[in-house]
Amino acid sequence: MTEAFVGVDVGTGSARAGVFTRGGEALGQHVVPIRMNRPHPNHVEQSSGDIWRAVVEAVRAAVATSGDVTVKGIGFDATCSLVVVDAEGAPVAVGAEGQDEWNVIVWMDHRAVAEAERINAGGHNVLRYVGGRVSLEMETPKLVWLKTHRPDSWRRARHFFDLPDYLTWRATGSESRSLCSLVCKWTYLGHENRWDDGYLRAVGLGDLVDEGFARIGREVLPLGTSVGAGLDARAAAELGLPLGTPVGTSAIDAHAGGIGTIGVALDGADGPDDATLRRRVALVGGTSSCHMAVSVDPVFVPGVWGPYFAAMVPGLWLNEGGQSATGSLIDHIIRTHAAYAELASAEGSIYVMLNERLARLAESESFPAAVTRALHVDPDFLGNRSPHADSTLRGTISGLDLGAGPDDLARLYLATIQAVAYGTRQIIETMNASGYTIDTILASGGGTKNPIFLREHADATGCRIVLAREGDAVLLGAAILGAVASGAYASVRDGMSAMTKAGRIIEPNVAVRGYHDAKYRVFQRLHEDQVAYREAMAGAG
């Protein structure tokens, strides 16, 4: 019988579970979709009951397909969505309709625009640790919105959980919170082990202070620790795992991906030392993209979240850049194009078909990226998370003609991937200007399955891209947390070293650097022009 560890990842559209050996080898995996409710523009909600149902189904199926295994530990990660439950653990409505079933404000929900603007206008010192401005994707603006617009729900609520912490609470009954979630999304000062009372009072959440933080977290655990007494009787029966199975302190989904990639051994070394880690960024791409870099000392990067103490690798500071829509933007560009119906009706993956069309179009060019020489995209369709930290920005497409066929879609698809890559380049350049020396991207997530996504990111950034040998680094990162909680490894860094392995490496093509430099200048100009357009229209009738 094989000792194994389960990783559970709750993303925007599904719950997934994976089973891994002590050495990080994948044994089994299962995916279950979760429901989404969009009652109004910019309102995105989910159900914690539906999410847990999907987790249970995913874990049972993944373990069942993994052979003869003994599960020794389990770890959870999830999106940073706000979960609201009452004293009995029942859901509490977060929407205007008052339906208790929908008790989760999803990370990508943008209802709290005004609340975020008011908070940022206050110039609070705590904002230094979120890149200078709080994002409306973080929890403080969402809490202020809920208290203002749903006072009945505010009064009924007993717990406000980040979704990763909801999962460990549901698994163990422990009300502890993860330092990872609190320091990154709740303005908890991890390096001082405290909430900022003055900040919470100033933004209108003083009752949370008066209650002694009971609803948002009194016990804060670092990554690499176990939660409570492990799986309680109810969760163990639901998941089909032994009572008391150790449960790791949870992580944000992107941070689990960082744990599953950033510590791989490269260049003949046993593992990265602190100086080598400073040259790396973990890029985790899915619906959105996150860019995580760590350092021994705090690095303050304008427009990049953090520095967060011990939010991913214990003992190290984390900076997190991000793009609010990458995978979802590429899907949007494809699905809204006039040629989509024609391509979607054919057999096979639409991405494979588009990539094949691009290969044919490139036959008349000196190199493949030149297909988009006259077509440029600003990818901020859902605002800019980093480095402009402006959720009100919107996208731009320059160079459209009257063509609406499959080849036109292929060119626009490539131009959009390039725009996402230039966004990554801009985030890396901003980090490096503040003290990092990043030249290596450790990539994981859905985008890594697309060779064009990888090629354009390497060439646009000038960085080599290292893929994890294990294709699902996020699930592996969650499993590492379960392994460390079980005592299989003494620390997160030990678990990373033992369970992560490097796979394929993509080197940048220096011959096309000049082309990408030119397109990158256009990318920057598109943003500058949008700002100028807004200024021109600001005083218009």
C-alpha positions in Angstrom: 0.0 0.0 0.0 1.4 3.4 -1.0 1.5 6.4 1.3 -0.2 9.3 -0.5 -1.3 12.9 0.0 -4.3 14.6 -1.4 -4.4 18.1 -2.8 -7.7 19.9 -3.3 -8.0 23.0 -5.5 -11.1 25.1 -5.8 -10.8 27.4 -8.8 -13.3 29.8 -10.4 -15.2 27.1 -12.3 -14.4 23.7 -10.6 -13.2 21.8 -7.7 -10.3 19.4 -8.3 -8.6 16.8 -6.3 -5.2 15.1 -6.9 -3.4 12.2 -5.2 0.4 12.3 -5.0 3.1 10.1 -3.7 5.7 11.2 -1.2 8.0 12.0 -4.2 5.4 14.2 -5.9 4.2 11.6 -8.5 0.6 12.0 -9.5 -1.5 8.9 -9.0 -5.1 10.1 -9.7 -7.1 13.2 -10.3 -10.7 14.2 -10.7 -12.6 17.5 -11.6 -16.1 18.5 -10.7 -17.7 21.8 -12.0 -19.2 24.3 -9.6 -22.0 26.6 -10.2 -21.9 30.4 -10.7 -24.6 33.0 -10.2 -24.4 36.4 -12.0 -27.5 38.3 -10.8 -26.3 41.7 -11.9 -23.4 43.2 -13.9 -20.2 42.9 -12.0 -21.9 40.6 -9.4 -20.5 37.1 -9.3 -21.6 34.7 -6.6 -21.2 31.0 -5.6 -22.6 28.6 -3.1 -20.4 27.2 -0.3 -22.7 24.1 -0.1 -22.2 23.5 -3.8 -18.5 24.0 -3.5 -18.2 21.5 -0.7 -20.3 19.0 -2.6 -17.9 19.2 -5.5 -14.9 18.8 -3.2 -16.3 15.7 -1.7 -17.1 14.2 -5.1 -13.6 15.1 -6.5 -11.7 13.7 -3.5 -13.6 10.4 -3.5 -13.2 9.9 -7.3 -9.5 10.9 -7.2 -8.7 8.5 -4.4 -10.7 5.7 -6.1 -8.6 6.0 -9.3 -5.3 6.1 -7.4 -4.9 2.4 -6.7 -4.1 0.9 -3.3 -3.2 4.0 -1.3 -3.3 5.2 2.3 -4.0 8.9 2.6 -1.7 10.4 5.2 -2.5 14.1 4.7 -4.7 16.5 2.8 -4.2 20.2 1.8 -6.6 22.7 0.4 -6.2 25.8 -1.8 -8.9 28.0 -3.4 -9.6 31.4 -4.9 -9.8 34.4 -2.6 -13.6 34.5 -2.5 -15.6 35.8 0.5 -17.7 33.1 2.3 -20.4 34.2 4.8 -22.1 31.7 7.2 -24.1 32.0 10.4 -23.5 30.5 13.9 -24.7 27.1 12.7 -22.6 27.1 9.6 -25.6 27.7 7.3 -25.1 30.1 4.3 -26.0 33.8 4.6 -27.0 35.7 1.5 -24.5 38.1 0.0 -26.7 39.4 -2.9 -29.5 41.9 -3.1 -32.0 39.1 -3.8 -31.5 37.7 -0.3 -31.1 34.1 -1.4 -29.0 32.4 1.3 -27.8 29.7 -1.1 -25.6 32.2 -2.8 -23.3 33.1 0.1 -20.0 33.6 -1.7 -18.7 36.8 -3.3 -16.3 35.5 -5.9 -12.9 37.0 -6.2 -13.7 38.4 -9.7 -16.8 40.2 -8.4 -16.5 43.9 -8.9 -19.4 45.3 -7.0 -17.2 47.1 -4.5 -15.8 49.8 -6.8 -17.0 52.7 -4.7 -15.9 51.1 -1.4 -12.4 50.5 -2.8 -12.1 54.0 -4.0 -13.1 55.4 -0.6 -10.6 53.2 1.2 -7.8 54.2 -1.1 -8.6 57.9 -0.7 -7.8 57.4 3.0 -4.1 56.9 2.5 -3.9 54.3 5.3 -0.4 53.1 6.2 -1.5 49.4 5.9 -1.9 49.9 2.2 1.9 50.0 1.8 1.7 46.2 2.1 -0.8 45.8 -0.8 1.2 47.7 -3.4 -0.1 51.1 -2.3 -3.8 50.5 -3.2 -6.4 48.1 -2.0 -8.0 46.1 -4.8 -11.7 45.7 -5.0 -10.9 42.0 -5.5 -9.7 41.9 -1.8 -11.9 41.3 1.1 -12.0 44.7 2.9 -14.0 46.5 0.2 -16.3 43.5 -0.1 -17.0 43.5 3.7 -17.7 47.2 3.6 -20.1 46.6 0.7 -21.9 43.8 2.5 -22.3 45.9 5.7 -23.6 48.8 3.8 -26.0 47.1 1.3 -26.9 43.9 3.3 -27.1 45.0 6.9 -29.4 42.0 7.7 -26.8 39.6 6.4 -24.0 41.5 8.3 -25.9 41.0 11.6 -26.7 37.3 10.9 -23.1 36.4 9.9 -21.0 34.5 12.4 -18.0 33.9 10.2 -16.4 35.7 7.3 -14.1 33.3 5.7 -11.7 33.4 2.8 -12.7 30.4 0.7 -9.4 28.5 1.5 -10.1 28.9 5.2 -13.8 27.9 4.8 -12.5 24.6 3.4 -10.3 23.8 6.3 -13.1 24.9 8.7 -15.5 22.6 6.9 -13.0 19.8 7.1 -11.9 20.2 10.7 -14.3 22.5 12.6 -11.3 24.7 13.4 -11.9 28.5 13.1 -8.3 29.2 12.5 -7.3 31.2 9.5 -4.3 30.9 7.2 -1.7 33.6 7.3 -1.5 33.2 3.5 -5.1 34.4 3.0 -5.2 37.0 5.7 -2.0 38.8 4.9 -2.7 38.8 1.1 -6.4 39.7 1.0 -7.5 41.0 4.4 -4.7 43.6 5.3 -3.6 41.5 8.2 0.0 42.5 9.2 1.7 39.2 9.2 5.1 40.5 10.1 3.6 42.0 13.3 1.0 39.2 13.9 -1.9 41.6 14.3 -4.8 43.3 12.7 -4.7 47.1 12.2 -7.4 48.3 14.5 -7.2 51.9 13.3 -7.6 50.9 9.7 -10.6 48.7 10.3 -12.3 51.5 12.3 -11.5 54.1 9.7 -13.1 52.1 6.8 -16.3 51.4 8.8 -15.6 48.0 10.2 -15.0 48.9 13.8 -17.5 46.4 15.1 -15.1 43.7 14.0 -12.5 45.2 16.3 -15.0 45.5 19.1 -15.8 41.8 18.8 -12.1 40.9 19.2 -11.9 39.8 15.5 -14.1 36.8 16.3 -15.7 36.9 12.9 -12.6 37.3 10.8 -10.0 35.3 12.7 -8.3 35.2 16.1 -6.0 32.2 15.5 -3.7 32.7 12.5 -1.6 29.8 11.3 1.4 29.9 9.0 1.7 27.6 6.1 3.3 24.3 7.0 1.2 23.7 10.1 -1.7 21.4 10.7 -5.2 22.5 11.4 -7.1 21.4 14.5 -7.2 17.6 15.1 -7.4 16.8 11.4 -10.5 15.7 9.6 -13.5 15.6 12.0 -16.0 12.8 11.9 -18.5 14.4 9.5 -15.8 15.5 7.0 -14.0 12.1 7.2 -17.2 10.3 6.5 -18.1 12.6 3.6 -14.6 12.4 2.0 -14.1 8.7 2.6 -10.8 9.3 4.5 -9.7 8.3 8.0 -10.8 10.3 11.0 -8.1 12.6 12.1 -6.2 12.7 8.7 -3.9 15.7 9.1 -5.1 18.8 7.3 -2.6 21.5 6.2 -3.1 25.2 6.7 -4.7 26.4 3.4 -3.2 28.5 0.7 -4.6 30.8 -2.1 -4.7 28.8 -5.3 -2.0 30.8 -7.1 0.2 30.5 -4.1 -0.2 26.7 -4.0 1.0 26.8 -7.7 4.0 28.8 -6.5 4.8 26.2 -3.9 4.5 23.5 -6.5 7.0 25.2 -8.9 9.3 27.8 -7.4 11.5 25.5 -5.4 12.6 23.1 -8.2 16.3 22.3 -8.6 17.9 23.8 -11.7 21.4 24.2 -13.1 22.9 21.3 -11.2 22.0 22.7 -7.7 20.2 20.6 -5.1 17.6 23.4 -4.7 17.4 27.2 -4.8 19.1 29.3 -2.1 17.6 32.7 -1.2 19.6 34.6 -3.8 18.5 32.2 -6.6 14.9 32.5 -5.5 15.2 36.3 -6.0 15.8 35.6 -9.7 12.6 33.6 -10.1 8.9 34.3 -10.5 6.2 31.7 -10.3 3.6 32.4 -13.1 0.3 30.6 -12.4 -2.1 31.1 -15.2 -5.8 30.2 -15.4 -8.8 32.5 -15.5 -6.4 35.2 -14.3 -2.6 35.1 -14.0 -0.5 35.6 -10.9 3.2 36.4 -10.7 4.8 35.5 -7.3 8.3 36.4 -6.3 10.0 36.0 -2.9 12.8 37.7 -1.0 14.5 37.7 2.3 13.8 41.4 2.9 10.6 43.2 2.1 10.5 44.7 -1.4 8.0 47.5 -2.0 6.9 47.5 -5.7 4.5 50.1 -6.9 1.3 48.6 -8.2 2.3 45.0 -7.2 0.6 43.5 -4.1 2.7 43.0 -1.0 5.2 42.7 0.4 3.5 40.0 2.4 5.4 38.2 5.1 5.5 34.4 4.9 2.5 34.3 2.6 3.9 31.6 0.3 7.3 30.4 1.5 7.6 30.6 5.3 10.2 33.1 6.4 10.3 35.0 3.1 8.4 38.0 1.9 6.1 37.7 -1.1 5.3 40.1 -3.9 2.4 39.2 -6.1 1.7 40.8 -9.5 -1.4 39.8 -11.4 -3.5 40.2 -14.5 -7.2 40.1 -13.7 -8.2 38.3 -16.9 -5.9 36.2 -19.1 -7.4 32.8 -19.8 -10.9 34.3 -19.6 -9.9 37.1 -22.0 -8.5 34.7 -24.6 -11.7 32.7 -24.4 -13.8 35.9 -24.7 -11.9 37.0 -27.8 -12.4 33.6 -29.4 -16.0 33.1 -28.5 -17.2 36.5 -29.5 -15.6 36.5 -32.9 -17.7 36.0 -36.0 -15.6 33.0 -37.1 -16.1 31.2 -33.8 -19.3 29.3 -34.8 -17.6 27.9 -37.9 -14.5 26.7 -36.0 -16.5 25.4 -33.0 -18.6 23.2 -35.3 -15.6 21.3 -36.5 -14.1 18.3 -34.6 -11.2 18.9 -32.3 -9.9 21.6 -30.0 -10.4 25.2 -31.3 -7.0 26.1 -29.8 -5.3 23.4 -31.8 -7.1 24.6 -35.0 -6.1 28.2 -34.3 -2.5 27.2 -33.7 -2.5 25.2 -37.0 -3.8 28.2 -38.9 -1.2 30.4 -37.4 1.5 28.0 -38.5 0.2 28.3 -42.1 0.0 32.1 -41.9 3.6 32.2 -40.6 4.9 30.5 -43.7 4.8 33.8 -45.5 6.6 35.6 -42.6 10.2 35.6 -41.4 9.1 34.3 -38.0 5.7 33.3 -36.5 5.1 36.3 -34.2 5.2 38.7 -37.2 1.7 37.6 -38.2 0.4 40.3 -35.9 2.7 43.1 -37.0 -0.3 45.5 -37.6 -2.6 44.2 -34.9 -2.2 45.2 -31.3 -4.2 44.6 -28.1 -4.4 46.3 -24.7 -5.6 43.3 -22.5 -7.2 45.3 -19.6 -10.7 44.3 -20.4 -11.4 43.7 -16.7 -9.1 46.4 -15.4 -5.5 46.3 -14.6 -4.3 44.6 -11.4 -0.6 45.2 -11.8 1.3 47.5 -12.2 -1.3 50.2 -12.8 -3.6 49.0 -10.0 -6.7 50.5 -11.8 -9.8 48.3 -12.0 -11.5 50.9 -14.2 -9.2 50.5 -17.2 -10.6 48.7 -20.3 -9.2 46.9 -23.3 -8.3 48.2 -26.7 -7.8 46.5 -30.1 -5.9 48.5 -32.8 -5.5 47.4 -36.4 -8.9 45.8 -37.2 -10.0 45.5 -40.8 -13.3 44.2 -42.2 -12.1 40.6 -42.2 -14.1 38.2 -40.1 -12.9 34.8 -41.1 -11.0 32.1 -39.3 -7.6 33.5 -40.3 -8.6 36.9 -38.9 -9.6 35.2 -35.6 -6.3 33.4 -35.5 -4.3 36.7 -35.8 -6.4 38.3 -33.1 -6.0 35.3 -30.9 -2.2 35.5 -31.3 -2.2 39.3 -30.7 -4.2 38.7 -27.5 -1.7 36.1 -26.2 1.1 38.5 -27.0 -0.7 41.3 -25.1 -0.9 39.0 -22.0 2.8 38.2 -22.4 3.6 41.9 -22.5 1.6 42.4 -19.3 3.8 39.8 -17.7 6.9 41.6 -19.1 5.7 44.8 -17.6 5.2 43.2 -14.2 8.6 41.6 -14.2 10.3 44.9 -15.2 8.5 46.7 -12.4 9.6 44.1 -9.9 13.2 44.2 -11.2 13.3 48.0 -11.0 12.5 47.7 -7.3 15.2 45.1 -6.4 14.4 41.8 -7.9 16.7 40.2 -10.7 14.1 38.0 -12.3 15.3 36.0 -15.4 13.5 32.7 -14.9 9.7 32.0 -15.0 8.4 28.9 -13.3 5.2 28.4 -15.1 2.1 26.3 -14.3 -1.6 26.4 -15.0 -3.8 26.1 -18.1 -1.7 28.4 -20.3 1.3 26.0 -20.1 -0.6 23.5 -22.2 -0.5 25.9 -25.2 2.9 26.0 -27.0 2.1 29.4 -28.5 1.4 30.9 -25.0 4.7 29.6 -23.8 6.7 30.7 -26.9 5.3 34.2 -26.8 5.9 34.6 -23.1 9.5 33.5 -23.4 10.2 35.7 -26.4 8.3 38.7 -25.1 9.9 38.7 -21.6 13.4 37.5 -22.5 13.1 35.0 -19.7 13.6 31.3 -19.8 10.4 29.4 -18.9 10.7 26.3 -16.7 7.7 23.9 -16.7 7.0 21.6 -13.7 7.4 17.9 -14.5 4.1 17.4 -12.7 1.5 19.0 -15.0 -0.7 20.3 -12.2 1.5 22.4 -9.9 -1.5 23.9 -8.0 -2.8 20.5 -6.9 0.8 19.4 -6.1 1.3 22.5 -4.0 -1.8 21.8 -2.0 -0.7 18.2 -1.5 2.7 19.4 -0.3 0.9 21.4 2.4 -0.9 18.1 3.4 2.4 16.2 3.4 4.1 18.8 5.7 1.1 18.8 8.0 1.4 15.0 8.3 5.0 15.3 9.4 6.3 13.6 6.2 8.5 16.7 5.8 9.8 19.1 8.4 9.0 22.3 6.5 7.4 23.7 3.4 10.8 24.2 1.8 11.7 20.6 2.5 8.4 19.4 1.0 9.0 21.6 -2.1 12.5 20.3 -2.6 11.4 16.6 -2.3 8.1 16.8 -4.3 8.7 19.3 -7.1 10.7 18.4 -10.2 11.6 20.5 -13.3 10.3 19.5 -16.7 10.7 21.1 -20.1 12.6 24.4 -20.4 11.8 27.0 -23.1 14.6 29.5 -23.9 13.7 32.9 -25.4 14.5 33.4 -29.1 16.9 36.4 -29.1 16.5 36.8 -32.8 13.0 38.2 -32.4 13.7 40.5 -29.4 13.6 43.6 -31.6 10.2 42.8 -32.9 8.8 42.2 -29.4 10.5 45.4 -28.1 8.6 47.4 -30.8 5.3 45.7 -30.0 5.9 46.3 -26.3 6.3 50.0 -26.9 2.9 49.9 -28.8 1.5 48.0 -25.8 2.6 50.8 -23.4 1.4 53.5 -25.8 -2.1 51.9 -25.9 -2.4 52.4 -22.1 -1.1 56.0 -22.3 -3.6 56.8 -25.1 -6.5 55.4 -23.1 -5.6 57.6 -20.1 -5.4 60.6 -22.5 -8.8 59.7 -24.0 -10.3 59.7 -20.5 -8.8 63.0 -19.7 -10.2 64.5 -22.9 -13.7 63.2 -22.1 -13.6 64.1 -18.4 -15.0 67.6 -19.0 -17.3 66.7 -21.8 -21.1 67.4 -21.3 
